[in-house]
């Protein structure tokens, strides 16, 4: 059951079995990924088709070292031109590629077993909320406009000590033809519901110029 079905030569029957197996397993992976997850239609379809495409490539170069090196070089030139994917999306792509590799080598039994185990673990992790923070997330992105001639270093430190547990200056950018500086901080509030008091205190320091406080972009999930 767990031996490779590919013999010395690739026959149409073996090719069809490997291809159909890869398509079915890819569809299972896509369905599991779509369970309680945000996704796009194009990504779901790509995830379902990727194992079949990888398996065909592996079957075509099987036993040919030169062709295998050429294909590896081709894959190294491929780059996604869309926005960087999240860690979950990258993991799903690697899962689909691993299934395609197993099917392309003819190890259908191992491919099925691997798919079932990983998909079961994914369902369990989603059900138990594995990796979810227990406490409310108070991470924020703070943007403050200050006059260009204002010395801002240390100016808000006492407020950060009172209202935040962490505060890091992320960016300083000039705006309004250089007459203003925009300071961008990544902060973590100590307590929920203190945003208004925090902003009111900041307004007294920056001359009542623009202040924005928003959720911090989850760029740390990207790879």
KAVENBEL-V399643 format. One record per backbone hydrogen bond with DSSP energy under -1.0 kcal/mol. NH is the residue of the N-H (numbers start at 0). CO is the residue of the C=O. If there is no record, write none. Layout:
# KAVENBEL-V399643
((NH:CO) (NH:CO))
This chain:
# KAVENBEL-V399643
((4:105) (14:10) (15:11) (16:12) (17:13) (18:14) (19:15) (20:16) (21:17) (22:18) (23:19) (24:20) (25:21) (26:22) (27:23) (28:24) (29:25) (30:26) (31:27) (32:28) (33:29) (36:33) (43:39) (44:40) (45:41) (46:42) (47:43) (48:44) (49:45) (52:48) (53:49) (54:50) (55:51) (56:52) (57:53) (58:54) (59:55) (60:56) (63:60) (67:63) (68:64) (69:65) (70:66) (71:67) (72:68) (73:69) (74:70) (75:71) (76:73) (86:220) (89:85) (90:86) (91:87) (92:88) (93:89) (94:90) (95:91) (96:92) (97:93) (98:94) (99:95) (100:96) (101:97) (102:98) (103:99) (104:100) (105:102) (106:101) (107:105) (110:106) (111:107) (112:108) (113:109) (114:110) (115:111) (116:112) (117:113) (118:114) (119:115) (120:116) (121:117) (122:118) (123:119) (124:120) (125:121) (126:122) (127:123) (129:124) (131:128) (139:186) (140:213) (141:184) (142:211) (143:182) (144:209) (145:180) (147:178) (149:146) (154:151) (159:155) (160:156) (161:157) (162:158) (163:159) (164:187) (167:185) (169:183) (170:183) (172:181) (174:179) (178:175) (179:174) (180:145) (181:172) (182:143) (183:170) (184:141) (185:167) (186:139) (187:165) (188:137) (189:162) (197:193) (198:194) (199:195) (200:196) (201:197) (202:198) (204:201) (205:201) (207:202) (211:142) (213:140) (215:138) (218:216) (220:217) (221:218) (222:84))
